[in-house]
Amino acid sequence: MSASYATAPGRLPGLGHAVALMRGPLGFLTSLRTHGDLVRVDLGPMPSLFITSPSLIHTLLTDRKDLLDKGRFYDKVRPLTGNGVIHAYGDEHRRQQAMIKPSFHRDEITRYVEVMREVTEEKSRSWQAGGRIPVDRVMRDITFNILARTMFGSVVDRAAHEELAAILPTVLEAIMWRTVSPGDLLEKLPLPMNRRFDTAFTQLREAISRVMLAYRQNSVEPGEAGMLSMLLAARDPDTGRAMTDEELCNQIVSVTMAGSETAATAMAWLFYELARHPEIEERVREEVADVVGDRDFELADVGNLPYSRRVLQELMRVRQPILVISRRAVRDFPLGGGHVRAGTELFYSPYAVHRDPDLFPDPLRFDPDRWLDKPATQLPKGAYTPFGAGPRHCVGEQFAWAMMHVVLGTTIRRWRLTLPDGVKIKEMPWATVNPNHMPMTVTPAPRRTRVARE
Ligand code: HEM
């Protein structure tokens, strides 16, 4: 890495910025912009470059895309997750992306919307007026069930979906431990935790094998086996080859890793923001009553709810779940007037950029109508990237918007979720920025009649 970049304050000999980061990662990351567009941060002995300028983030993700892989943290988990789409780079990434994209086609999302609605209705059916629910855990449960059902379709029964939805968090936990643990000694020890992780991976592989068997015996119509049937039908654009069982499993783990915590965390914060802004909640409820009424939510509704869309857009700004995105230079290249050497780990924080006061005045204010004054298209490139940019742009973006709309619209028609007096919610930085807890009181929603729309 070129020596011309500023170094973040708080560096300690031998420890680098580890202490500063651990003391207050959110404050540390959001303050980096005041030190420069590219700031050196040493993660222990490992020198890394944090990019704070939106235009350089955009350059990195688009113009320098062929000079990057995903970096050290992904190397650590690859032995566990295999080389799925979130790990692969270059031609291999392009090949894999081409194979998984059809699973996220609009026709498929239309089918997934039914699942999203069913799961939300099922999970909220047991709520009692006046009762308390842990919204963070409820949103994880809803998300994992939606993912399990959209992935495995109706080939496996409801009990198997619940079982899979229960396995997936353990698979992700194993991956997170692998990412943060120093060296690889911990995962080789016969600890109960490692046995639990091994069991979860075995169960996941077995479930995938069962679905594949049913599919290959032609007892399943295309589409009926969910996303997995699309992956089974996918062919390598160059060789025409289908994915092996191992590759399929890697893609399922990749999609789960990318799509679960992100969406679950965002939706937990969504209900928190609505509870803090009852006037916004009421406008969303009115809009949903007006457009959807009492019928089932459909994919077409997603494009027909402008206020709900702005609420979600603002949510993805101020409650951007992803704290840090990583890359690593595989070759030397110029960036921002300096020089990045091959091997340099590069990071940027969408969470921090979305809270930059130069880009978003009064950045912590939850204000969906700010998008009326300044639509995303008028912002500098790289300023608002909730789903990334360039060739690694989130393949699940339309899935995520649909899921957030459906969960919001389905819930808000029947329920109000309010924060009990005295409950304080804190942000907990992990792979995503999670709430430390989120107990909320459930009350029936006021009945809405159709009103004039904007
Ligand atoms: C609110 C929810 C979500 C957010 C904020 C989000 C955000 C992102 C971002 C920022 C990236 C790019 C990462 C990078 O540049 O390294 C990404 C990639 C990805 N996302 Fe999402 N995502 C969400 C939901 C989903 C869902 C629901 C799915 C699937 C069901 C999904 C699947 C993926 C996959 C497979 C990738 C990797 C793409 C690649 O490397 O080619 N995401 N996501």
Boltz pocket constraint, residues with backbone or C-beta under 6 A from the ligand:
constraints:
  - pocket:
      binder: B
      contacts: [[A, 85], [A, 86], [A, 87], [A, 88], [A, 97], [A, 254], [A, 255], [A, 258], [A, 259], [A, 260], [A, 262], [A, 263], [A, 266], [A, 321], [A, 322], [A, 325], [A, 326], [A, 385], [A, 386], [A, 387], [A, 388], [A, 389], [A, 391], [A, 392], [A, 393], [A, 394], [A, 395], [A, 396], [A, 397], [A, 399], [A, 400]]
      max_distance: 6.0
